Amino acid sequence: MQGSVLYNLGFATAICVACAIVVSSSAVSLRERQLVNQALDMQRNVLVAAGLAAPDEALEQDEIEARFAPIRQVVIDVATGAATDADPGTFDPRAAAADPATSRTAPPNNAGLSRVADQALVYELRTADGALDLVVLPVHGLGLWGLLYGFVALDADLETIRGLTYYEHKETPGLGGEVDNPRWKRLWDGRRAFGPDGAPAIEVVRGLAGPPADDPFRVDGLAGATMTSRGVTNMLRFWLDDQGFGPYLDTLRAHGRRMAGGTG
């Protein structure tokens, strides 16, 4: 009896060890592919925000890479708006925001943010002669159930919104989760980010907004998702203002929308 028990224990242990080795090996071997897929997904969302890909368009890896290739990635100093020498390929925005050594306590805000990274990764599309065509800014803030992460694109005038997209959130499907709806995403093209006084004025309203030409600062609300709609407004106003990307946008304006530094 004792020998049978020892045999069963030994057999179970051997199976567990073997399974652990298989799982660990699979995780290690798939890690590189997972990182590639994460990068491709991020690039695709930048393209959607920039209007270089439709929200519901299916794209293969080579097409994503081809469309993304002209976009220049730049790590900036958030406080000054200046480009840094940090490598965009290795910069991790979330790790930077979580580390007290590379972030600061966020000022009082309605976006639900407790810390802001000292640096941020932005995306610029420029013409052949170096003139700015558009810029894509990362945004995040609190919705109903957690933080939403996405991108907002501004035209060369740094006023007109090209698009908005979210790539990660915890909002309720069919309600706040409608931030993923291609129809809602298309409503952002042509809206105006800033009011006559230069302050962020874009907002998601309750109910319906008019077309961009008649109602430039407002976007249709998400039915049954007041908190998510409010969260989108709050995060955009935070990141477009002085505590977010305001200094960077001012730097672009001051340099005639030309900026040195960074890598593509």
C-alpha positions, 0 to 999 in steps of 0.5 A: 500500500505504501509503495502504491502511494509513493508511486502515485505521488511520484507519478503526479509530481513528474506529470506536474513538472513536465507540464510546468516545463511545457507551459514555461517553454511555450510562454518563452517561445511565444513571448517574442510573437506576443510583443510583435502582436502588441506593437502591431495592435498599437500601430494599427490604433495609431493609424485608425486615430490618424484616419490612415485606416478605417476603424473596421478595416482588417489589415495584415501585418505587412499592410500595417507596417507599410502604412505606419512606416512614414510615421515618426515616433518621438519621446518628449518631455511632457513638462517642456514639450521638447523632444528627448533622446530616449529610444521610442522602441524601448520606451514604456509609457505605463512603466514610466507613469508607475515609477516615482523616479520617472513620474510626478503626482498628477495635479487635481484633475477630473480624469481620475489620474494619480500620476503622470509620466515625465516623458511621453511617446507621440507620433508625427506624420510629416510631408516630404519637406518636413512640414507637420501633417498630423500628430497622434497623442496618447490619452488615458483616463477613468471611465466607469469601471477603469482606465481607458487607453487610446489615441487622439489625432490632430490635424496640421493646424493642431486644432482639428481632430482627425480621429479618436480611438481606444485600444484598451478599456473595461467599459460595459459592452453595448454601453460604455463599450461603444467607444469601440463602435466604428460609427461613433469613432467616425463622428470625431473627424473634423471636430475642434479641440480648442475653443476661441480662448485656446482652452480645450473645449471638445466634449461628449454630450448627452444626446446628439450633437450636430455635424462638425461644421455646425457643432464643432466642439461636441460629439454624440454621447454614448447611450446609457453610458454617462460616466464613460462619456464624461470620462472621455471628455475629462481625459481629452481636456486633461491631456490637451491642456497645460498639464498634458500635451499643451507644452508640446503643442505650443512647441510645435506652434512656436517652431512653425510646426517643425521639430528636431530630434527623435527617430522614426 
